[in-house]
Amino acid sequence: MRGGAGRHAVVVLAHAITAPRTSLRIMRAPATETHAPVPVRDPDWVANRRQGEHE
C-alpha cells in the first residue's frame, strides 16, 4: 500500500480538526477486547462430514 502511514496521519488530523468532540470521545473510549469463538468439539465429526470430504 503506497503512502499508508502518511495518508492515515492526514486523515486522522483532518478528522480531529473537523470533528473534535467525536475525536476526543473516540480517544477516551476504552479498547474493547475481542474474543475468538471457541470451537465446539463434535465427537461424531467423521459421521457428520459430507460424502466428498471422506477422502
Secondary structure, DSSP 4 states (H G I P E B T S, - for coil): -TTHHHHHHHHHHHHHHH-HHHHHHHHHSPPPP--PPPPPP-TTHHHHS-GGGG-
